Amino acid sequence: MKTDLSADGGQTGRRSRLNQAVREALRDLSAELSLLNQRMSGHLDLKGTDLQCLDLIDSRGPLSPSSLARLAGLHPATMTGVIDRLERGGWITRQRDPSDRRGVVLQPVPGRRADVLRLASGMNAEVAKICADYSSDDLDLIATFLRRTADAGRTAGAQLDAS
């Protein structure tokens, strides 16, 4: 008979293994979402960074070019090329900033979001199937975990930028 000599009954080791499993699952998720975004970008004739910026404009816009650059973690010179490609492709418009007539804000072109949603429909359907297996309380916990993880990523990124 094996005797557990640890004071916590092996919980520290189990928790460490579970933490590792979560990190590995997040790494796998990150890789798969990156691949999905690359595929979607190809179908939309966009670069991956362009699709990422379009999503930021759509979800947080209207945004100034400098705000978009900061959110995307891109150099302003790089952002100019991204914005030009998105505008030429009919994905965004530049409008005068109502609070500062000298500035501009970027807005998504109405109706173009449907093109992206059509390509994302497979993933959205798969996520809906997964969510169906969880209670509302479970989904609240998962959503909180994911938001906190995204916040941790932003914090870690800011720390890298500061060093």
N, C-alpha and C positions, 0 to 999 in steps of 0.2 A: 504494500500500500504506500502510495506517494504522499508525503506530508508537505503541506504548504507552509513554509517558514516565514513568509512575508506577513507583515502586520496588516496589510490591507486585503489579504486574501487573493492576491493576484490582480487586483483592479488596476494598479498602476501600469502593469504590463499590457493588460487588455485595452486600457484607454490609449496607451501609446500606439498599439497596433491599429486601433480605430482611427486615431488622428492621422496616422500614415495612410490608411485606406482612403480617408477623405481627401488628403492632399493628392494621392494618386488619381482618384476619381476626378478631381478638379483639373488636374493636368490633362487627363484624357479628354474631358469635356472641352477644355480650351483648344486642344488640337483639333477635335472634330468640328467645333464651331468655326475655327479658322479655315478648315478645309471647305466647309459648307459656304462660308462667305466668299472664298476664292471661286468656287463653282458659280455662285450667284453673280458675282462680279463679272465673270466671263460671259454669262448669259445676257447681262445687261450692258456689255461692252464698256465696263468701268474697271478701273484699277481697284484693288482691295482697299486702299486708303481712301479712294473716292467714295466707295460705298459706306465705309465707316463714317466719313464726314457727312455724307447725305443723311445717314441715320441720326447723327447728332443734331443736324439742322432740323430734321423732322420731329425728333423727340423733345428738343430743348429750344428750338428756334422761336422767333427769328433771332439770329445771332450776328454779332459783328464778326468780321474776319479775324480780328485779334482774339476774341472770345473762343471762336471755333479752333483756332490754332492752339490755344491754351488747353482746351478740353481734349483735343486730339493728340496733344503732345508733339506737335509739329512746329518746325521753324517757320516763321512768317513767309520767307521766300518760297518754301515748299508749298505753303498754303495757297499762294497766288496761283500756282499751276493747278492745284486741285480745284479751286474755285472756278478758274477759267474753263477747265474740262467739264465741270458740272453745269456751268452756264451754257457752254456750247452744245452740250448734250440735251439741253432742255429740261434739266432736273431741278435747277434753282433759278431764282431771279435775285438781282441786287436792287434793293429799294432804298430810298433816302431814309435815314434814321429819323423818325418823327421827333425824338428828343434832342437830336443834334443834326441839323441840316447839312453839316459838313461831312458827316459819317454815313456809312451804308450798313444795312443789315441784309442778311441772306435768308431767303425764305424758300421753302420747297414749292415747286410748281403744282398747283392743285391737279389732281387726277393722275399724276405720275406715280404716286404711292401704290396704286393698284398693280403696277408692273412688278414692284418689289414684293408685295403681298402675295401675288400669284406664285412667285418662285419660293416664297417662304411657307406656302400652304402645306406642303408635305411635313415639314418640321413642326408647324403649328398643330397639325392633326396628330402627330406622334406624341407631342407633349400633352395634348388633351387626353389621349388614351392613358398616358402615365398618370396624369392628375386624377383620373377617374378612380384609380385604385387607392386614393388617399382621402382621409376625412378633411373637413374644412380646417380643423385645428392643426392637422398635419401640414396642410398646404400653407397655413399661416406661418408655422414654424420654418418650413423650407424657404418660403419667400423672405422671411427675416434673416435666415442664415445666408442666403444668396446676396441680399442687400448689404449685410455686414461684411461679407467676403469682398464684394465690389468696393466698399469703403476702405477695407484693408489694402486692397490693390492700389487705390488712389493714394493712400497714406504712404505705402512702400515706394510708389513711383515718385512722390514728392520728396521723400527722403533720398532717393537715388539722385534726383535732380539737384538737391542741395549739397550733395557731397562732391 
